[in-house]
């Protein structure tokens, strides 16, 4: 199942869904989880989507992607999940298989924290900043099998890691990796960002992109 977390995403979600139609989803169902959108036009758009094509959910875990993912996990029974932001856009066919062919967990990227500390200064505030630490980024998109989620849930109770603010949501991009490390589950990373901010990229990178934009 492909799970898309969305919130007031009129600038994003229609383009993502169009790209699914154009490039395919390898037979995976699409679940759209709205995390408390407030834009009336966007709410109308979500309500207008074809429920034969999309599984539409609305979660009380408001505004943050981790809550959307855990809500989908709690309320479906699929064997595997590809969690993603609505701000992604598929660029080529074959993108799903890039995630599903690498074991139980596959993430989009990782980087050395000291190279990107301007994005993660809040880690310093909660005492886990280490300039030599390798940090995984599970924020934009990652793949995980249900049995791994079941183990995480039994170990940590995933309801307790649902963010209640933006800082906590940002922290969960590291938190997923910390939990997976604790239960000894390896994570395959699709491409790497180097110290000079350039990319060492395999042939997956052109197949998917994340659009940068400001939200209200």
N, C-alpha and C positions, 0 to 999 in steps of 0.2 A: 504494500500500500504506500502511495505517495501522500504525505501529509503536509499541507501548506498552511502555515500560520499567517494570519492576515489581520490587519487593524487599519481601518480607514485607508485602504490600499487601492483607491481608484486609479492612481497613476501607475500601479504595478500589476495587479492581479489580472486584468484583462489581457495584457501582453503575455504574461506567463501562460495563461490558459490557451491563448492562440498558439504559442510556441509548442505546447503539448500536442495540440491538434496537428500542427505542421510536422513535428519531428517524432511524435509517438512517445508512449510511456512503457513500452515493452509488456503490454498487457496488464500493468498494475492499475488498480483502482485509484481514483483521486479523491482524497478527503480534504475538504477546506474547513479549517477551524477558525472561526471569527472570535477574537479576544476582546470583545466589547467595543466594536466600532460605534462612533457617535455621529458620523456624517450621514444624514438622511438619504442622500442620493446613493451612497455606497451601500447602505443597508438595503435599499430597494434593489440595487444591482445583485447583491448576494441572494436576496429572496427570489430573484428572477431566474437564477441559474437552473439548468435542467437537472432535476434530482435523479433522473435515470442515468445521467452521465457522471454526476458528482454527488458524493456524500457530504452533506452540509451539516456542520456542527457549530454550536455556539457554546462557549465555555464560560463559567464564572471566574476562571483564572484570567483576570483582565489584563490585556495590553502587552503580555510578554510571551515570547515564543516557547519557552520551556513549558509553560502551563498548557499551551495548545498541544504540544507533543504528548505530554503525560495524559491529557484528557483523551486524546485519540487512543493511546495505549490502553487506558482504563475502559474505554467504551467500544472497542473492536477486538477481534480475535485473530488478526492476521499474523502470519509467521515471520514477517519482516516489514520494516518501515524505512522509508526514505524521508527524513524530516527536512523541510526547507522553508526559507522565507518567501514571502510573496514577491520580493524584489529581485528574484532570480529570473533569468530568461534563457531557455534552451536555444542553442545555436546550431546544433547538428544532431542527426540521429545517432543512436548508440550510446547516448549519455547515461542512461540508467545502468547499463551493463558495466560501465566504468566503476560504479559503486558496488554492484552486487557480485562481482567476480573476484573479490579480494578478502574473503573470510567473513567473520561475524560482524565486524565494525569497520567502516571506512569513512574517513573524513576528508574534507576538501583541501585542507592545507595545514601546515604548522610553521612556526617561526621561532627564532630566538627572542625572548622577551625583551632583552636589552636593546634590540634593534627597533622595537616598536613601543618603547615605554611611554611615548607621548600618548598612545591610545589606551594605556593600561595603568595610568598613575594611581587609579583607585586601588589597585592591588597593593600598593605600598601602604595605603591607609588601613588595610585589614591584615597587614603583617605577613603577606606571603610573597612579596616581591623579592626576587633573587635574580641579579643580572646575568647569571650563568644558566638559568633554568630554561629548558626547552618546553615550550607551551603549545599545546594543541589548540586549534581553533575549530570548535564544533558549532560555531554560530550560524554561518550562512546555510550550510547543508551538510547532513551526515546520514549514513546508513547504519542500521543496527537491527539485529535479529531479535525476535521476541524473547527467546530463552535467555538472552543477555539482559534484556530489560527486566525479566522476571527475577533474575539473580540480583540485579541492582536494587529492585524493589524489596526483595527479602532482606537484603543487607542494610539498606539505608532508609527505606520507606520513601519512595519518590515524592509523595505528597509534601514531605518536609523540605524539599529543595525547590519548590515552586516559588519563583521570585515575587516579591511584593514591591519592588522598585526597579528602576533602570539599572542601578549599580549592581544589584543582585543578578539581574538578567545578564549583564556583561560578565559577571563573575562565573556564571554557569558555562560560558564558553571554555573556561578552564575547568570548571567543576565536573563536567562529564568525564574529562580525561583523568582527573584525580580519582573519581569513583571507579572507573574502569581499571586503572592501575591497581587499586586496592584489591579488586577481585581477579587480578592477573589476566585480563583480557587485552590482547594486543590490538592496536589501531593502525590500519593501513592509511597512509596519507597520500593524496593524489599528486600534489605538487608542493614545492618548497619555496619559501622566500628567503633570499640570502641577505647578508649583512649590509650590502649596498642598496637594498630595496629592489634589486632586480629579481627576476624569476628564473629558476631552473625548472622548466615545464616539460611534462611529457605531452603526448598527442591528445590528451583529454582536454587541456585548457581551452581550446577554441570551441568546445562543444557546449559550454555553459558560461554565462557571465553574470556578474552581479552589478546592477545599475545603482549608482550612487545618487541619492537625492535627499533633500531635507523633508521631513514631515512636520506637520504642525503639532 
